Amino acid sequence: MRFSVVIYLLVISSLLFSGSFHKEFPLQTWNSQYPESAWGAVYSKNIVTKLVSDKVVAVNVYKTKEISADPGAGSFGKIAHTYVYGTGFQDIVGITYDTRLVLLENKLKNTPESAGSTTPEFENKGEKNLESYTDGNGEGTIGNGEGTMVVDDFNNDGKYDLFFYNSSKKAVFISDFVSFVKRDGGNLKYYDVQNQDEDFITDWTVSAMVSFDYNGDGYKDVIYADRAGRFWVWYYDPEEESIGKDDIKLLFEDRDLLSGSDKKNNATVFDMGDVNNDSIPDIVAGYTSKKHIFIYLGKIENNKLTFDPDEKIFLTRDDGSLEAAEIDKSNTQSKSPKDLPSFAPVIIKITDVDLDGNKDIFVATDAWRQVATDAQGQDENFGGSVYLFKGKEPEANRPKFVSLELVKGEYRKNGTMYDFDAGTIGDLNNDGIPDLVIADGNHTGNYYTIITKIENKYNTEPGFMISDYMYRVVGIPPSDLSNNFIKKIKVTVQFDKSLGDGYFEIRYIKNGIKDSRFIDYNNYPLMPGIPGNGKKVSELPDDGSDVGSFQTEIEFEHPVPKPQVIIVLKPLNEDSAPHLVKLIYEVETEPARAVIKEFNWSKGAEGIR
C-alpha cells in the first residue's frame, strides 16, 4: 500500500524563530546620484527628493525642458577629486593634487528663490592640508592627491565620511569630514596598502570607487577598480570605524578593459547603478587609454552580487562606435564618439537625469590619454568631451541608450577646458533633479555644470518609487534571511498638506521584480484601505498640524523572501502635488517554510523515495 502526504517543514538555521524590524525615511544622508535611496527605494519615475520649507520631501517632478552644459570659471583650481554632500543646494568636497581637503560652498544657498534655474557658483569655505598626517606608526606621509575617492555615511551616524586612495598606495579615511575641516572634529585614519601587488593602484585621477553594502551588515563597503581591470570589495570594519586595511576581496576582473594597453599611467574608470531596471546594481566601466565602454549586468547568486565579464555588453566598441546606444537623427546633439579624435574616459557617472525611470550614463574625458592628430597632421592631445548616454526602456532586460554629445571637446592648443579631472553628481540647484559638475582642475580650474532646465509646473503623470527588497530596507542581513522571511508589512506615510494636494497609492509586490518589462505599478495589488483611484492627501486625518497620516498593512499566507512596496504620487494638477515627508516600514518575520510534496510512503523494498 502506498499513500502521499504533504508536510510543511520549518527550516531553522538558528534559534531565531521570528522577529520585528522597522525603518524610518527619509534618511539623513543618501547617495545624490540616486535620490530615491533617501526613501529606501531602488527605482523611481517622475519623483524628486528635495528640500522644501526646510523639510526633505518626495514630490512629483516639474516639467523638464532641456539638458544644457553651462561653463563656470576658476573655482576648481588644483582640485583632483570632487563629491557632493548635504541637502538642498548641495556643497562639494574636493581633494587637490597637493593633498588639501577643500570644502566648496554652493553660493545658490544665498538666493534660494533661484532654485531650479541657475547655474551654481562655488566658494572656498575651508580647507585642511593632509600632507602632515602620518600612518598609525608615525611614519610616511600621504604623498599626492592622484587616485580616486568616495563619500558616504559609512557608519550610519548621519554624517558624511570620505575614503581616498592614491597612486602611491596610501589610503585615507576621514569620518565626519565637515567637522574635521571646520572644527577639528571628526577623525582621520591613514595607512599604506603595501600588501597588495603593484597593479593595485589607480594610476591617474579618475572615478574608480563607489560605496555599496556588499555583505549586508548595514555598513557601506567600497567597490574599487585598479589599473589592471580588477574590481575589488574593500570592506568596512565597524570595530576600526574605517574601511579596513586588509579585508579586500576580488570581485571579478576583465583584461579586455586594458586590451593590450600599458598599465602604467592608466586606470580603470567605472560607476555602479541599475541600468536595466531589474533592482540589481550593474557596473559601467571604461579604461583611460581606450574608447570602449563596457556594461556588466549584476546577478544575485547565493545572496551575493556577482558579475560575469564574459557576458558584458558593449556600450561603445574599441573604435568608439555605438552598440548598446544609437543615434537619434531628429536630435542634432546625437552623435557617436567614433567621430572624435580621442575619447578617453576619466569620469563615468550613472544617474536618472530627467527622472523618466531609465538610468543615464555621463562620460567625461581627459586629454592626456590618447594621442590625436589635428587637421594639419600635428600630434595634439584632444579631450574635454562630455557625452550623455540617455537611457531608454530596456529590451529583454538589456539596457538601451541614445548617444548625446553635450560638449565636443578641444585640442590642447585650442581649448580652455580640454582636460577633465574631477566630476560629481548631486542636486546643486535644489530642484530634485541630479546635476553633473566636471572640472579641469590641473589647468584652468574651470568647470561645466550639466543641468536639466525645468518649468515650475508639475508633470501631471503619476510618479512612483519601488522599494528595495524589504529585508534590505529594514536591515536584515542576507545571512539571516532564511530565518526572517517577511510575513507582514505595515506602511505608514505622512504628507505635509500645506505644501500641496493630490492622491497617493500604496501597492505591494509579493515576490519581487525580476524583469524590467513588469515595472508598471498598475500590475500590482493595492494595500488595504486604498481606493482604486487613490487616497486624497487633503482628506487625511491630522493632529491639528499640517501633517496628515495614513497606515496600512498586508499579511501574507506564507512568509516570502523578497517583497517590495510601491509608493505612487499623483498631482492634483500642474500647480499642486502631494509632498511626502515621512515613510515608515515595519515588518514581522518568520523562518522560511519549505513545502515538500510527493513525500511517498510504501511497504516493501522501495522504502521512501
VOGU-3710 file (C-alpha; in Angstrom, 3 decimals, decimal comma):
1> mrfsvviyll> 0,000/0,000/0,000  1,259/3,498/-0,843  -0,032/6,906/0,169  1,198/10,504/-0,202  1,065/13,321/2,292  2,087/16,950/2,094  4,019/18,309/5,047  5,444/21,694/5,849  8,983/21,610/7,129  10,325/24,590/9,041
11> vissllfsgs> 13,916/25,141/8,010  15,628/26,719/11,017  19,325/27,567/10,920  19,433/29,366/14,275  17,360/29,886/17,399  15,734/32,957/15,858  12,108/31,967/15,213  10,614/35,327/14,309  11,364/38,986/14,531  10,147/42,546/14,151
21> fhkefplqtw> 12,056/45,220/12,241  11,353/48,808/11,265  12,950/51,675/9,359  12,045/55,360/9,005  12,635/57,543/5,960  13,895/59,905/4,632  17,452/59,124/5,633  19,644/61,931/6,905  22,234/61,172/4,221  21,847/59,431/0,886
31> nsqypesawg> 23,521/58,902/-2,463  22,848/62,029/-4,520  23,098/60,104/-7,784  20,113/58,036/-6,709  17,798/60,341/-4,710  15,243/57,559/-4,366  17,675/55,895/-1,945  16,634/58,529/0,632  13,359/56,583/0,829  14,736/53,036/0,693
41> avysknivtk> 13,838/52,755/-2,990  15,818/51,258/-5,857  13,678/52,611/-8,694  11,712/55,801/-9,214  9,971/57,594/-12,037  8,780/61,211/-12,046  9,637/61,641/-8,346  12,176/64,082/-6,902  13,690/64,395/-3,439  14,405/67,968/-2,415
51> lvsdkvvavn> 14,301/70,499/0,396  11,006/72,420/0,748  10,378/74,695/3,753  13,356/73,071/5,498  11,829/69,605/5,049  13,171/66,793/2,889  10,227/65,743/0,724  9,409/63,348/-2,083  7,181/65,026/-4,656  6,334/64,818/-8,330
61> vyktkeisad> 8,863/66,208/-10,775  8,433/69,539/-12,525  8,154/69,546/-16,295  11,603/69,401/-17,879  12,708/71,394/-20,927  16,297/70,599/-21,895  19,673/69,416/-20,686  22,411/72,026/-21,019  26,134/72,334/-20,284  26,921/75,705/-18,718
71> pgagsfgkia> 30,533/76,844/-18,134  31,861/78,333/-14,917  35,260/79,809/-14,108  38,042/79,317/-11,636  36,585/77,600/-8,576  38,304/74,225/-9,012  41,975/75,166/-9,316  44,279/72,204/-8,492  41,308/70,047/-7,434  41,708/66,409/-8,429
81> htyvygtgfq> 38,553/64,839/-6,934  35,082/66,032/-6,016  31,957/64,706/-4,303  28,741/66,395/-3,231  27,302/66,377/0,285  24,437/67,924/2,235  20,804/68,531/1,264  19,059/71,138/-0,855  21,670/73,292/-2,596  24,390/70,705/-2,177
91> divgitydtr> 28,002/71,606/-1,469  31,158/69,959/-2,821  34,164/68,460/-1,079  37,409/68,164/-3,020  40,943/66,847/-2,680  43,677/68,744/-4,505  46,743/67,407/-6,263  48,820/68,655/-3,319  46,541/66,815/-0,804  44,460/69,648/0,589
101> lvllenklkn> 40,918/68,779/1,667  38,681/71,627/0,449  35,037/72,498/1,178  33,340/74,400/-1,662  30,081/76,045/-0,617  27,266/76,347/-3,132  26,538/80,094/-3,351  22,964/79,455/-4,529  22,111/78,892/-0,854  22,134/82,666/-0,548
111> tpesagsttp> 19,451/83,012/-3,239  17,006/80,124/-2,670  14,452/81,791/-4,942  16,665/80,778/-7,888  16,099/77,061/-7,295  15,926/75,014/-10,443  17,055/77,599/-12,952  20,508/78,992/-12,175  23,972/77,623/-12,752  25,666/77,334/-9,341
121> efenkgeknl> 28,891/79,017/-8,293  31,183/77,807/-5,523  33,280/79,464/-2,841  36,069/78,001/-0,709  34,686/77,786/2,838  37,513/75,918/4,492  40,388/73,575/3,815  42,879/71,390/5,620  46,287/70,207/4,477  46,549/66,419/4,770
131> esytdgngeg> 50,249/66,269/3,922  51,391/66,371/7,549  49,390/63,300/8,599  51,313/60,061/9,060  50,280/56,430/9,299  49,478/54,594/12,526  53,176/54,054/13,221  54,013/57,738/12,838  55,749/57,028/9,554  55,197/58,134/5,972
141> tigngegtmv> 53,002/60,866/4,582  50,035/60,740/2,254  52,149/61,933/-0,645  49,966/63,007/-3,565  46,359/63,674/-4,477  46,191/61,493/-7,581  43,880/58,496/-7,317  40,193/58,153/-6,505  37,750/58,809/-3,679  34,184/58,228/-2,478
151> vddfnndgky> 31,899/59,961/0,035  29,083/58,363/2,047  27,815/57,859/5,584  29,730/54,639/6,158  28,946/54,219/9,876  25,296/55,366/9,847  25,749/58,320/12,201  24,064/60,790/9,843  27,351/62,485/8,903  29,359/62,282/5,720
161> dlffynsskk> 32,634/60,353/5,658  35,338/60,255/2,972  37,627/57,494/1,700  40,576/58,352/-0,557  43,191/56,066/-2,124  46,089/57,434/-4,157  48,590/56,266/-6,752  51,228/55,735/-4,030  49,048/53,050/-2,366  48,133/55,310/0,558
171> avfisdfvsf> 44,573/55,142/1,940  42,830/57,840/3,995  39,502/57,512/5,819  38,016/60,686/7,339  34,890/60,355/9,450  32,636/63,439/9,511  34,936/65,359/7,180  32,964/68,610/7,523  33,712/68,790/11,259  37,253/67,646/10,537
181> vkrdggnlky> 37,826/70,690/8,337  35,741/73,295/10,156  36,135/72,478/13,842  38,987/69,991/14,071  36,393/67,361/14,892  35,943/64,137/13,014  38,792/61,685/12,719  41,436/60,763/10,126  42,935/57,297/9,684  45,737/56,737/7,225
191> ydvqnqdedf> 47,608/53,591/6,203  49,775/52,061/3,496  48,344/49,268/1,357  51,667/47,628/0,561  50,454/44,034/0,927  48,725/44,241/-2,485  50,587/43,860/-5,790  51,936/46,719/-7,899  48,776/46,958/-10,020  46,511/47,632/-7,045
201> itdwtvsamv> 46,537/51,348/-7,807  44,653/53,963/-9,784  47,497/55,473/-11,758  45,658/58,668/-12,633  42,830/60,869/-11,365  39,575/59,085/-12,196  36,240/57,902/-10,793  37,088/54,369/-9,689  35,234/53,899/-6,372  31,628/53,515/-5,256
211> sfdyngdgyk> 30,076/52,776/-1,876  27,852/49,713/-1,507  26,904/47,451/1,394  28,205/44,280/-0,212  27,946/41,871/2,725  24,646/43,213/4,055  25,945/44,041/7,533  24,412/47,519/7,478  27,698/49,345/6,805  28,752/50,677/3,412
221> dviyadragr> 31,757/48,980/1,828  33,782/50,210/-1,155  33,850/48,704/-4,635  37,197/49,682/-6,183  38,757/49,110/-9,617  42,529/49,112/-10,185  44,640/49,773/-13,277  44,723/46,052/-14,168  40,967/45,855/-14,814  40,272/44,152/-11,494
231> fwvwyydpee> 37,267/45,001/-9,331  37,551/44,576/-5,575  35,339/44,693/-2,496  37,051/46,738/0,213  35,111/46,050/3,411  34,204/48,483/6,169  35,436/47,430/9,615  32,923/48,508/12,316  35,440/47,924/15,109  38,053/50,145/13,469
241> esigkddikl> 35,325/52,551/12,296  37,058/52,740/8,932  37,452/50,981/5,619  39,645/48,057/6,645  43,315/47,857/5,769  43,491/44,190/4,824  39,914/42,978/4,271  39,946/43,196/0,474  38,428/40,538/-1,804  38,467/40,209/-5,600
251> lfedrdllsg> 35,010/40,633/-7,129  35,958/39,981/-10,773  38,464/41,041/-13,428  38,303/41,771/-17,137  41,571/42,109/-19,035  39,589/43,237/-22,083  39,357/46,640/-20,422  43,101/47,093/-20,945  43,111/45,416/-24,352  46,904/45,471/-24,659
261> sdkknnatvf> 47,469/48,882/-23,084  50,427/49,690/-20,907  49,066/49,764/-17,351  51,467/52,496/-16,306  49,809/55,919/-16,160  46,412/54,353/-16,809  43,353/53,396/-14,796  40,008/51,640/-14,881  37,073/54,050/-14,682  33,607/52,937/-13,561
271> dmgdvnndsi> 30,352/53,558/-11,757  27,645/51,272/-10,399  23,870/51,572/-10,799  20,853/49,634/-12,041  20,834/50,348/-15,786  18,330/47,647/-16,807  15,683/48,197/-14,095  15,807/44,742/-12,510  16,562/46,073/-8,975  20,136/44,720/-9,130
281> pdivagytsk> 23,169/47,060/-9,436  25,212/46,903/-12,638  28,682/48,222/-13,471  29,583/50,544/-16,361  33,355/50,689/-16,942  35,999/52,002/-19,314  39,758/52,455/-19,445  41,717/55,686/-19,725  43,519/54,727/-22,936  40,545/53,149/-24,741
291> khifiylgki> 37,377/54,290/-26,470  35,339/51,280/-25,399  32,799/51,337/-22,547  31,520/48,026/-21,120  28,369/47,190/-19,146  28,410/44,286/-16,683  24,913/43,283/-15,586  24,680/42,300/-11,938  23,280/38,974/-10,760  22,342/37,728/-7,303
301> ennkltfdpd> 23,808/34,283/-6,634  23,661/32,772/-3,149  22,550/36,181/-1,849  25,731/37,790/-3,243  26,093/40,344/-6,015  28,149/38,876/-8,872  29,291/39,928/-12,361  30,344/37,813/-15,345  32,806/39,625/-17,655  32,160/37,045/-20,386
311> ekifltrddg> 28,590/38,333/-20,637  29,434/42,034/-20,845  27,539/44,393/-23,108  29,366/46,936/-25,293  28,088/50,471/-24,886  30,852/51,583/-27,262  33,329/49,424/-29,191  37,123/49,778/-29,338  36,869/52,389/-32,104  34,156/54,345/-30,275
321> sleaaeidks> 31,319/53,044/-32,445  27,978/52,531/-30,728  26,425/49,183/-29,850  24,010/49,414/-26,895  23,411/53,046/-27,862  22,019/54,588/-31,022  21,846/57,895/-32,893  18,616/59,904/-32,786  18,577/61,518/-36,230  15,998/64,075/-35,102
331> ntqskspkdl> 18,408/65,490/-32,499  21,403/67,491/-33,705  23,215/66,720/-30,428  23,028/62,989/-31,066  26,483/61,879/-32,221  28,908/58,993/-31,888  32,267/59,186/-30,075  33,697/57,254/-33,016  33,892/60,611/-34,791  36,153/62,117/-32,098
341> psfapviiki> 39,970/62,116/-32,381  40,078/60,791/-28,827  37,511/59,515/-26,323  39,404/58,735/-23,127  37,110/58,362/-20,099  38,185/59,631/-16,697  34,711/60,202/-15,255  31,774/57,799/-15,596  28,617/58,605/-13,623  25,208/56,913/-13,645
351> tdvdldgnkd> 22,002/58,722/-12,688  18,479/59,363/-13,965  18,990/62,912/-15,162  15,375/63,543/-16,196  13,695/61,101/-13,776  11,931/59,171/-16,527  12,702/55,868/-14,803  15,636/54,915/-17,035  19,231/55,383/-15,875  21,525/57,607/-17,925
361> ifvatdawrq> 25,328/57,494/-18,206  27,635/60,524/-18,259  31,154/60,116/-19,664  33,757/62,916/-19,454  37,216/62,613/-20,987  40,836/63,580/-20,390  43,248/64,940/-22,993  46,351/63,108/-21,836  45,217/59,548/-22,526  45,195/59,156/-26,295
371> vatdaqgqde> 47,252/60,976/-28,917  45,141/62,603/-31,613  46,244/64,229/-34,867  44,871/67,644/-35,772  43,890/68,859/-39,251  47,488/69,864/-40,020  48,770/66,407/-39,141  50,368/67,515/-35,889  50,128/65,292/-32,843  47,975/67,098/-30,320
381> nfggsvylfk> 46,112/65,910/-27,272  42,341/66,113/-27,660  39,897/65,891/-24,780  37,265/67,611/-22,708  34,386/65,787/-24,382  31,214/65,135/-22,386  28,714/62,541/-23,587  25,345/61,593/-22,158  24,098/58,129/-22,991  20,404/58,750/-22,428
391> gkepeanrpk> 18,553/55,716/-21,108  15,635/54,169/-22,983  13,273/51,381/-21,963  15,350/48,182/-21,624  14,665/45,417/-24,125  14,611/41,842/-22,797  16,400/43,102/-19,669  19,202/44,631/-21,746  19,769/48,397/-21,411  19,419/50,713/-24,417
401> fvslelvkge> 20,601/54,308/-24,838  20,662/57,323/-27,151  24,097/58,939/-27,549  24,193/62,723/-26,975  27,245/64,956/-27,299  26,940/67,699/-24,654  30,483/69,074/-25,045  32,520/68,263/-28,166  35,962/68,791/-26,649  39,078/70,650/-27,796
411> yrkngtmydf> 42,624/70,153/-28,948  45,136/71,055/-26,287  46,362/74,135/-28,145  42,801/75,481/-28,638  40,871/74,667/-25,536  40,443/76,237/-22,139  38,699/73,100/-20,858  40,173/70,159/-22,680  41,203/68,007/-19,747  38,688/66,971/-17,091
421> dagtigdlnn> 39,882/65,637/-13,748  37,096/65,822/-11,170  33,417/65,032/-11,557  30,449/64,538/-9,259  26,656/64,327/-9,360  24,217/65,965/-6,960  21,288/68,335/-6,678  23,090/71,653/-6,953  20,066/73,906/-7,529  17,511/72,179/-5,251
431> dgipdlviad> 15,067/71,161/-7,951  15,416/67,488/-7,009  16,971/66,605/-10,366  20,579/65,334/-10,367  23,181/67,677/-11,884  26,745/66,938/-13,015  29,802/69,077/-12,244  33,030/68,338/-14,129  36,202/70,377/-13,680  39,584/70,956/-15,297
441> gnhtgnyyti> 41,442/71,061/-12,007  45,088/70,814/-13,009  44,994/73,563/-15,664  42,352/76,292/-15,590  40,179/75,449/-12,584  37,181/75,992/-14,872  34,177/73,699/-14,890  30,907/72,736/-16,545  27,608/72,116/-14,812  25,232/69,832/-16,699
451> itkienkynt> 21,755/70,879/-15,591  18,240/69,848/-16,613  16,231/73,039/-17,100  12,664/72,963/-15,745  9,341/74,785/-15,737  7,722/75,490/-12,367  4,784/73,272/-13,255  4,309/69,680/-12,138  4,384/66,839/-14,605  0,855/65,510/-14,030
461> epgfmisdym> 1,794/61,958/-14,994  1,820/59,857/-11,783  5,202/59,278/-10,196  6,211/56,231/-8,216  9,028/54,672/-6,190  9,704/50,953/-5,792  11,377/49,918/-2,567  14,363/47,661/-2,332  13,624/44,112/-1,183  12,022/44,599/2,202
471> yrvvgippsd> 14,663/42,614/4,074  17,284/45,070/2,797  15,122/48,084/3,617  14,803/47,158/7,299  18,378/45,869/7,642  18,079/42,078/7,794  21,488/40,626/6,800  21,356/38,181/3,868  22,884/35,525/6,127  19,769/35,746/8,349
481> lsnnfikkik> 17,233/35,829/5,544  16,192/32,167/5,859  15,164/32,876/9,444  13,435/36,125/8,536  11,147/35,716/5,566  8,597/38,539/5,530  5,174/37,617/6,976  3,646/41,081/7,496  4,389/44,589/6,200  2,999/47,738/7,807
491> vtvqfdkslg> 3,433/51,028/5,947  2,924/54,493/7,451  3,033/57,606/5,272  2,861/61,259/6,288  2,207/64,203/3,969  2,501/67,942/4,583  -0,917/69,158/3,474  0,185/72,796/3,467  2,661/72,165/0,642  0,314/70,608/-1,892
501> dgyfeiryik> -2,519/68,219/-2,606  -3,173/65,210/-4,751  -3,612/61,469/-4,443  -1,385/58,595/-3,398  -1,420/54,821/-3,637  0,492/52,117/-1,780  0,941/48,813/-3,600  2,989/45,691/-2,938  4,980/43,180/-4,944  4,851/39,775/-3,298
511> ngikdsrfid> 7,817/38,107/-4,968  9,998/40,964/-6,211  10,511/42,371/-9,702  12,722/40,151/-11,818  12,068/41,664/-15,240  12,034/45,340/-16,146  9,108/44,741/-18,517  6,883/44,336/-15,453  7,698/47,637/-13,809  4,234/49,200/-14,378
521> ynnyplmpgi> 2,819/49,782/-10,899  -0,722/49,017/-12,121  0,311/45,366/-12,400  0,440/45,027/-8,607  -2,296/44,968/-5,932  -3,241/47,880/-3,697  -2,635/47,696/0,028  -5,812/47,577/2,188  -7,641/50,874/2,650  -6,503/52,398/-0,659
531> pgngkkvsel> -9,370/53,043/-3,112  -8,932/52,354/-6,794  -8,359/55,984/-7,716  -6,006/56,600/-4,775  -6,387/58,362/-1,450  -6,558/62,163/-1,305  -3,922/63,898/0,811  -6,149/66,789/1,953  -8,644/64,301/3,407  -6,116/62,561/5,655
541> pddgsdvgsf> -6,646/62,898/9,422  -4,134/65,027/11,303  -3,385/66,042/14,878  -4,064/69,717/14,339  -0,853/70,266/12,432  -0,465/70,325/8,661  0,762/66,725/8,581  -1,740/64,062/7,555  -1,045/60,369/8,209  -2,191/57,038/6,813
551> qteiefehpv> -1,300/53,480/7,794  -1,914/50,157/6,083  -0,613/46,600/6,381  -0,603/43,342/4,469  -0,057/39,838/5,846  0,984/37,001/3,558  -0,423/33,499/3,912  3,110/32,145/3,937  6,261/34,216/4,585  8,095/35,358/1,442
561> pkpqviivlk> 11,751/36,384/0,954  11,708/39,417/-1,331  8,542/41,517/-1,256  8,682/45,156/-2,320  6,423/48,174/-1,780  5,396/50,801/-4,338  4,557/54,385/-3,353  2,582/56,229/-6,058  2,106/60,032/-6,044  -0,484/61,741/-8,290
571> plnedsaphl> -0,576/65,543/-8,631  -3,925/67,266/-8,205  -2,982/69,477/-11,135  0,152/71,104/-12,553  0,239/73,557/-9,632  -0,285/71,168/-6,705  1,119/67,755/-5,796  1,471/65,533/-2,687  4,572/66,176/-0,540  5,654/63,025/1,286
581> vkliyevete> 7,607/63,937/4,433  7,856/60,616/6,287  7,720/56,940/5,370  7,884/54,142/7,945  8,191/50,432/7,216  7,523/47,839/9,928  7,814/44,131/9,180  7,243/40,909/11,061  9,204/37,858/10,017  9,109/34,084/10,305
591> paravikefn> 11,546/31,350/9,296  11,340/30,078/5,738  8,862/27,340/5,033  9,775/24,623/2,553  6,803/22,742/1,140  7,723/19,106/0,439  5,278/17,445/-1,917  5,112/13,807/-3,020  6,562/12,517/0,248  5,700/8,876/-0,526
601> wskgaegir> 5,467/6,069/1,995  5,225/2,456/0,767  5,709/-1,064/2,042  8,416/-3,369/0,807  11,892/-2,911/-0,580  11,230/0,508/-2,188  11,283/2,289/1,163  10,994/6,034/0,971  11,666/7,544/-2,425
//
